[in-house]
Amino acid sequence: MANEKELQIQETDKQEVMESGAERTRERLAFVPRADIYETNDAIVVVTDMPGVGEEDLDIALENNILTINGYVEPEYPEGYSLGYAEYRIGDYQRSFTLSNKIDQSKIEATLKDGVLRLHLPLAEPTTRKIAVRTG
């Protein structure tokens, strides 16, 4: 499991994004997609389910060490559609992660396949350098 110092996650107790948590420009429900996070020797991998989101409907941004995922879902209704009962609610997805300086932010990769988003966050190479000391 990822070290908390390397990746902090904003979590809410509810699946639905709270209105006070973010400004929304779309009048639609937004859900916090659940995520599995694991660490390999050279990266942290985040896997989230985002059913109904296509590549063109996915927006991933990195600003000030905050990685934000927005997935937009356009509902599709069959012709002559008349909903009698629904347990599944359709909405967008929104989630943010705070990244530490141990992540090489220039090499982050994302793939989306069958409604599953996989983020590959490579760990930065450790750097050491000698600091010269001057006298006087």
Summary of the structure (lengths in Angstrom):
residues: 136
radius of gyration: 19.3
end to end distance: 48.4
largest distance: 85.9
contacts: 297
relative contact order: 0.25
helix: 7%
strand: 38%
